Amino acid sequence: MVQGKGNALSLCSAPHGAGRLHSRAQARRMFTQDDLRQAMGGIEYRDDVAFVDEIPGAYKPIDTVMRDAADLVDIRHKLRQIVNVKGE
């Protein structure tokens, strides 16, 4: 969880997510449902091939995103995912 710094040069805005490293189509070509199962170990999610494009490996590493946003936000709490909900 972060708190914005109100940086006027960024129009008081900050990243709202990690951003994709791979497009949805690329992720579907690169990763399998078994890869998704392994990546989501310990997290409750819908185990369906339709969600392979949401695999964590399709996104930029959050630590990199947070370092890049250091002039925009202060980190207040580090959260750990326990559930992932996505509709069809």
C-alpha positions in Angstrom: 0.0 0.0 0.0 1.4 3.4 -0.9 0.7 7.1 -0.2 1.1 9.6 -2.9 3.6 12.4 -2.5 1.5 14.9 -4.5 4.3 15.4 -7.1 3.1 18.3 -9.2 5.3 17.2 -12.2 3.3 14.0 -12.4 0.0 15.9 -12.0 -0.2 14.3 -8.5 -0.6 10.9 -10.1 1.2 7.6 -9.5 1.2 4.1 -11.1 -2.0 2.1 -10.4 -0.5 -1.3 -11.2 2.7 -3.0 -12.2 2.1 -2.8 -15.9 2.4 -5.6 -18.4 5.8 -7.0 -19.4 4.1 -9.2 -22.1 0.9 -8.7 -24.0 -2.0 -11.0 -23.3 -1.3 -12.8 -26.6 2.4 -13.2 -25.8 1.6 -14.5 -22.3 -0.7 -17.1 -23.7 2.1 -18.3 -26.1 4.8 -18.2 -23.4 3.1 -19.7 -20.4 1.0 -22.8 -19.7 -1.8 -23.6 -17.2 0.8 -25.6 -15.3 3.1 -22.5 -15.1 0.1 -20.6 -13.7 -0.6 -23.3 -11.1 3.0 -23.1 -10.0 3.1 -19.3 -9.9 -0.1 -19.1 -7.9 0.9 -21.6 -5.3 -0.7 -20.7 -1.9 -3.1 -18.2 -3.6 -6.8 -19.0 -4.1 -7.7 -18.4 -7.8 -9.9 -19.9 -10.6 -7.8 -22.6 -12.1 -8.7 -22.2 -15.8 -6.6 -21.9 -18.9 -8.5 -18.7 -19.7 -6.5 -16.9 -17.1 -3.0 -17.9 -18.2 -2.5 -14.4 -19.6 -2.8 -13.0 -16.0 0.2 -15.1 -14.8 2.5 -12.9 -12.5 5.3 -13.4 -15.0 3.4 -11.4 -17.6 3.8 -8.3 -15.4 6.8 -6.1 -14.4 8.4 -7.0 -11.1 6.6 -4.9 -8.4 9.9 -4.0 -6.7 11.1 -2.5 -9.9 7.9 -0.5 -10.3 8.1 0.8 -6.7 11.8 1.9 -7.2 10.8 3.7 -10.4 7.9 5.4 -8.5 10.0 6.5 -5.5 9.5 10.2 -6.4 5.8 9.7 -6.6 4.8 7.5 -3.6 5.9 6.4 -0.2 5.5 2.7 0.6 3.4 2.4 3.8 2.7 -1.4 3.9 3.7 -4.4 1.8 0.7 -6.6 1.1 0.7 -10.4 0.2 -1.8 -11.7 -2.2 -4.0 -14.5 -0.9 -6.8 -14.5 -3.4 -7.2 -13.5 -7.1 -10.6 -12.9 -8.6 -11.2 -12.3 -12.3 -14.4 -12.8 -14.2 -14.9 -14.2 -17.6 
